Amino acid sequence: MKLSNAIRILRSTKVFNGMMLTFGVSFVVYAFAIASTTIAVADSNVLSGNIQELRTEVAELEGAYYAMVSVMNQDHAQREGFTLEEDVVFAKLNQDTVVAYRN
């Protein structure tokens, strides 16, 4: 049997058709895998940038919130009559000191 006859017989069989079908399907699956991987990487880069922007925005909002709470507390304290003392001195007692109060 010559080589050309063997190839002709192989082409006419179901084996060759099955091999070509398998090769075609493999190529399509490979192309789909490459495309989906490329899209996934691009999406992850975009999402990573979005996450960083949101973290920055949240940090800015937290800073503004704490600044407003601080101002609100100082204003409320001033309305209630509390004042900020400049010359504050603290005293420290020894552990064995006993203080008695008269009722």
Buried (B, 14 or more C-beta within 10 A) or exposed (E): EEEEEEEEEEEEEEEEEEEEEEEEEEEEEEEEEEEEEEEEEEEEEEEEEEEEEEEEEEEEEEEEEEEEEEEEEEEEEEEEEEEEEEEEEEEEEEEEEEEEEEE
